[in-house]
Structures are given as C-alpha cells and as structure tokens.
Amino acid sequence: MKVKGCTALVTGGNRGIGKGFVEELLDAGAKRVYIAARKLADAEQLAQAAPDRLVAIELDVTNAEQIARAAAQCTDLDLLVNNAGAFNNVTLMGAEDMTAMRQEIETNYIGVIAMCRAFAPILKANSGGAIVNVLSAGAIIAVPNMGGYSASKFACRAASDCIRAELEPQGTQVSALIVGSVDTRMASHVTGQEKSSPRTIGKAGILAVEYGIDEHDTDPHSVSVRAFLARDPHTIKRAMVDALHKGRS
C-alpha cells in the first residue's frame, strides 16, 4: 500500500506518537487524516494546521457508541492507525485495586480489537488498505514496573497476529510496531535512555505500511531490546526485575 493519496485515521492523534503520525502522514502525501481524540477540542486545535486535509473527530476507543459514529463518518478510510494508549504507572500487585489494569487492558487491547472490527468492512470496501497497531518493547519483554501496560501490549501483539490472519483474504495488511523509548508525556517518567522523537515512530509506521512489514522495531531502543532478548533472554529479564526493585528502594 502507498500512503500518498490515502485517507487515514489516527487514534490519540492530538499528541505524542499520534501527532507524530499525523505530521508524517501529511508529509508523505496523505489526502486526508482524521485526528481522533477523546476531547474534540484537542483534535480541532491540531487540525487547524492543515484544515483542508485534517479532520477532527471525538473518539474514545473504549466507547462503543463513539467507535460506531466514527465508522459511519469515515467511510473513505484505507489506513487505520491504532495509537491511543493508557499507562497508569502502577504494578499489578502494588496497585490499590484493579482499576488501572482494567483501563490499560480496555484501551490497549480491547479498544484496538474494537477499532479493527468496526473498520475492517470499510477497509475491505476500499480495496483492503492497512492497519497499524502501535505496541511497545513491553510487548516482547515483560516489564514488571509497567504493570498492566506491558501485559496489555503482549495481548495486543498476539491479537495483531490473529487479526492479520483473519483479514488476509480481504487484502488488509496488519503491521505491529514495537516502540521503545520515545519523547512523549506518557514516557516522561523514563530516565537514563535516549528518547526518539514521535515523528521517528510515524516514519517507521509508514515504512511498515509501504513495505508490508508484519512487525517492525521502530527505534534504537526497541532494536536493542530485541537484540538483547535474542542474545541473552535471562539477563534482560533479570534486569527488568532488578529495575523494579531498584525503583522501590
């Protein structure tokens, strides 16, 4: 699939990696980009940058009614970028209750599947198109101090494989992005690592779409995590546990 001339929808498109995707899609020649955000005003502010090509829509991926409205509005879509995510920075055992974990799973896993289910018929009608699921290095190595976030990204990685197989007959490509350390508000707590820009992830996502890459490591940090995991899985897993305990000391 070529991004030039396409119509895309980016969830969580008003900031962070989502905004990076919007900007890169514009530069790559996308005809129209729907900026989806939980607060419409946030998306509208960004849409002012290119009002002839950017369309703001209100969309919470955990809200079935809003997903249905978005699907009814965006019938010209041929690229879906599932970027919206939740990270509550609590551990599975240390959280006061399971509220944070449930929100992370609802957003990062169930919300992605809900979006794919809603837009798969639209993509089919528009010659197949593509889906990009923005995941995390926490989807290939369990990160204890990320709690439900890491677990939800593991689940979404598996779901991406399943959805890819189901949608292959209709010609819809599904790419999963393994994202490392990025300079966003969600990753503001991360220290001691060089952070890539959100636009770097957007560029990598477009590359995955145009070259039909099923799973793509988007930045130096995610590449290094994959390499260490392949070379010495015990050491990197031990390092994750040590980091958790160091954070508690």
C-alpha positions, 0 to 999 in steps of 0.5 A: 500500500502507498500512503500518498493519496490515502485517507487515514485515521489516527487514534490519540492523534492530538499528541505524542506518537499520534501527532507524530503520525499525523505530521508524517502522514501529511508529509508523505502525501496523505489526502486526508487524516482524521485526528481522533481524540477523546476531547474534540477540542484537542483534535480541532486545535491540531487540525487547524494546521492543515484544515483542508486535509485534517479532520477532527473527530471525538473518539474514545476507543473504549466507547462503543457508541463513539467507535460506531459514529466514527465508522459511519463518518469515515467511510473513505478510510484505507489506513487505520492507525491504532495509537491511543494508549493508557499507562497508569504507572502502577504494578499489578500487585502494588496497585490499590485495586484493579482499576488501572489494569482494567483501563490499560487492558480496555484501551490497549487491547480491547479498544484496538480489537474494537477499532479493527472490527468496526473498520475492517468492512470499510477497509475491505470496501476500499480495496483492503488498505492497512492497519497499524497497531502501535505496541511497545518493547513491553510487548516482547519483554515483560516489564514488571514496573509497567504493570498492566501496560506491558501485559496489555501490549503482549495481548495486543501483539498476539491479537495483531497476529490473529487479526492479520490472519483473519483479514488476509483474504480481504487484502488488509495488511496488519503491521505491529510496531514495537516502540521503545523509548520515545519523547512523549508525556506518557514516557516522561517518567523514563530516565537514563535512555535516549528518547526518539522523537514521535515523528521517528515512530510515524516514519517507521509506521509508514515504512511498515505500511509501504513495505508490508512489514508484519512487525517492525522495531521502530527505534534504537531502543526497541532494536536493542531490546530485541537484540538483547532478548535474542542474545541473552533472554535471562539477563534482560529479564533479570534486569527488568526485575532488578529495575523494579526493585531498584525503583522501590528502594 
